[in-house]
Amino acid sequence: MQPAPRPCPLTHPASSLSQHGGINLAWHAFGLLAMPARAQLASFITFKAPMNSLSEFTQQPQTGLLSVVVPFFNEEEIAFDACRELVEQLQQDAQAWELILVDDGSRDATLSELARAIETVPQARILQLSKNFKQTAALQAGIDASRGEFIATLDGDMQNDPKDIRPMLSKLRDENLDLVAGWREHRKDQFLARKLPSRIANWFISLSTGVQSIDLGCGIKLYRASVLRQIRLIGEMHRFIPIWLATVTSPERLCYVSVNHRARTAGQSKYGISRTYRVLVDLLTVIFFLRFSGRPAHFFGAIGLPMFLAGGGVLLWLATLKLFFDQAIGTRPLLTLGVLLMLSGIHLICTGVLAEFVVRNQSSGFKARTYAIRQVIEGGGSKPAQAHH
């Protein structure tokens, strides 16, 4: 029997969304590091782009429709079974649904296996990407193509249980939430290769962002589409969607629930201990964006201004020795250090100013897509749609 869902707010009790005031650069340089994170990121990742600028097939969300998005990459051994299991589960519910399968540039027979699985399923379609754009872009492609009021995402490796969709959707609706994220309470993965790095990453993210993170890596999540479409996934940021959402909606409307997790039965995992480096880079990127995405001058100023002041102090001290005590300073290493500190400080401050111009003048009306679609294959025996570029 599936464990009862355990709601878990994603907000750290001490965090808040208040904005930091003041315009003096020196004040910000020393005070911004303690500034609440989510408020600064919100202005950067939200956008008001026209719907048709995101995708040729994006339409107004259909009330009550559930869109299920599943990315696949080189999963020929399990693609057919995963798709059929998902379809059978969705057909058991009275809920109106559509299934969007994203083939992320697979080099094996994944596409043909998916096409075979949806031959008799008119609610399903396949987006074949022109190359491997990675999981974040594949998810974004499926989200852009979705037409539902609610969006569910799952991994294509059959480790997520489709039976969890119904209770998660019910919780989303009944409690008026914007995100219900899965928590692999009894995870069926290797401890050193998967569990331990995941726990360390979740702990570090919670500590550094103020957003409590239990299991960001779990692929099964249920979203309210109107909220999810306010953010844009880039890079490899699919792991941090709950953090992004916490910037555009009340954190009390986000929660985790315990879900079933199954061991992989076929195919090869795309993750392992080797991805630790990429995860660490992603974490640093997240921290930077959370704190400084809307005001990059504060990041560079927080480093450059102290260096400039320190260099100025050193040179002022040396100038005093030269002018009032007639001491030789030309061969002192302290002179070189002072000059380098001042020049480095000026360079960092100027970089921050230029970054401010870039951020404040970037266009908010258009967001370039991070993927390209080769073709769309409709289920139910339909012919492939015209390719999108």
Disulfide bonds with the S-S distance in Angstrom:
none
